[in-house]
Amino acid sequence: MRHLLLSLLMLLAAPAFAQDLASVLDANRDQIERPSRQTIAPVIEALAAAGPQAGAVLEAWADRRLGLAGDRFVIVRGDEALDAVTGAPVPGEVRVLRPNSGVRGVIGAALVQFQLNDPEPSRRAAALDAIARRPDATHLAALRAAAADPDPALAARKARLERLLTIRFDPDPRARIAAIEGFSGDTGADLQAVLNPLLATTRIAAPAIPEGANVAAELVPGEDIPEDEAYRLLVDAGLAPARLAPDAQKQALAAHVAEGAVGGVPVSELSDPARRDAAYDALADAGLVPPAATAAEAEAALASHRFADIYAEPDPGITDAARRALKAMALREGVQQAADLTLDALSLASIYFLAAIGLAITFGVMGVINMAHGEFIMMGAYTGYVVQTLIADRTLSLVVALPAAFAVTFLAGVVLYRLVIRHLVKRPLETLLATFGISIALQQIAKNIFGTQARPLTAPAWLEGSVGFGEIVSISTIRVAIFVLALLFLCLFLWIMKRTRLGLEVRAVTQNPGMAASMGINPDRIAMLTFGLGSGIAGIAGVAIGLFAKVTSELGSDYIVQSFMTVVVGGVGNIWGTLAGAALIGFLQKGIEVMNPANTLAAQTWMILLIIIFIQFRPRGIMPTRGRAAEA
């Protein structure tokens, strides 16, 4: 019933609005035909007040689709012309009106009130975009007069724009202050763009500070402002003549020597600065040289005038509120930037930890320096790529790739141990050289199989995007998943070492291989399984790293140095030390990158130097192994 009554009222009101629109068009025919930006505003205001039909007329005028067919205003739509008032087709030739860009801008501002109430959401959104691009005082009234928007997102945008425009254009200072305080906790760039002009200042020089001026700071020449700059303000304001440079004074005096004197002052007395000034003043009084201030006069002028920065905004309450809001915003941004840096560092630390877990087992527990560890990471990444070429579903391929990468690199680690490592036990230098050669061979094999071009390892859709809060703090979903995966492997490693027979045997062989062998444990078998386990975890790390890094034959070499540093800095043979080392290196690298963001190589160099210094003072790492294992 309510909708029916509303429709009837609109039908009854339409003829009256049409009559008003026709009257406005007829009364302002000359102005509409030949509009001028300086005089068209009252005509557009009259049209805007002529009812809902005026919106179509204004829109057609702005789009250059309003014309005249004889003495009737028409709206051109395609090949037909419709009466601007009644909407009836109008035959005959049409002369289209073409307002210039300035007039179209005024029309666009008036159209906002119609577009904000348009039934089409896209047109209402376009109106809000237009207001945000070129806000005007007239838009504030249009926003306040517009009906409530049924779309929650558009309603929120409209409310925000209304408050921003209130800060800029509302004549009531209390309303402006309330609008500023209403943005508490907001760090939006649009809010900063509104608040910053409120704190814009103009530097003035005057005999006295203007009464009622909103003073940002009073300046003392020589302390808050250089004396030269202060005097330049006096000259620009016409309060003092330009300062006279000594060389210019000497040249002027030399050019006006007559009968052994200048301006009545004998040349022999011009060595005295005071007499030189007197001679120049005499020449200036005679109109022979331009007036200029001597050093004493300049000093007196500076002492007799006041200097200050004056806010462009005259109300102190508004500038105080804006200053408080910007300070709070800067504090929040600082906290958010610190949080964002912390998340980035944690993400990097989790990547290093995941890459170093396998090395912590092979190097930390077994004492084997495996320079091919990075290539196991590379093999895991390529395994993930091969699985994705066979399984189209990204989620399923990732689920299959993780155990497949573990199996492939586990077997590769077992083969490497059986063929090389077991024959080089207790010979670390030979082990290092042998595994280094193997790493080069594995890189070349990868190039022969997959080529030198980077291969894609695409994450599932649910791992795309980012997680964050505020406008600054953000971290990719893939890095969050890697962080979770690193925690899972930490728990898995601790469970294996503390709760399984394999872990018990590994700890026994690590602490006392001879005693373990006498108890029936095969040290060679345990070493092989341990090496295979460390290599398998490196393969899983390769899949995780390949989701955000380029999968190439050199992928592992990008992480081998950081992996060794993580294990050594944390403490050889201690998984908690590996975790602490990854955190230290991750935070250290991010901190250095923040201080020197333009040079990543320099940041890595500084990080290595700082770690070398750290090892000099703590050679056994953050959490060194204790007991017999440490003495072995």
Secondary structure, 3 states (H helix, E strand, C coil): CHHHHHHHHHHHHHHHHHHHHHHHHHHCHHHHHCCCCCCCHHHHHHHHCCCCHHHHHHHHHHCCCEEEECCEEEEEECCEEEECCCCCECCCCCEECCCCHHHHHHHHHHHHHHHCCCCCHHHHHHHHHHHHHCCCHHHHHHHHHCCCCCCHHHHHHHHHHHHHHHHHHCCCHHHHHHHHHCCCCCCCHHHHHHHHHHCCEEEEEECCCCCCCCEEEEECECCCECHHHHHHHHHHCCCCCCECCHHHHHHHHHCCCECCEECCEEHHHCCCHHHHHHHHHHHHHCCCCCCCECHHHHHHHHHCCEEEEEECCCCHHHHHHHHHHHHHHHHHHHHHHHHHHHHHHHHHHHHHHHHHHHHHHHHHHCCCCCCCHHHHHHHHHHHHHHHHHHCCCHHHHHHHHHHHHHHHHHHHHHHHHHHCHHHHCCCHHHHHHHHHHHHHHHHHHHHHHHCCCCECCCCCHHHCCEEEECCCEEEEHHHHHHHHHHHHHHHHHHHHHHHCHHHHHHHHHHHCHHHHHHCCCCHHHHHHHHHHHHHHHHHHHHHHHHCCCCECCCCCHHHHHHHHHHHHHHCCCCHHHHHHHHHHHHHHHHHHHHHCCCCHHHHHHHHHHHHHHHHHHCCCCCCCCCCHHHHC
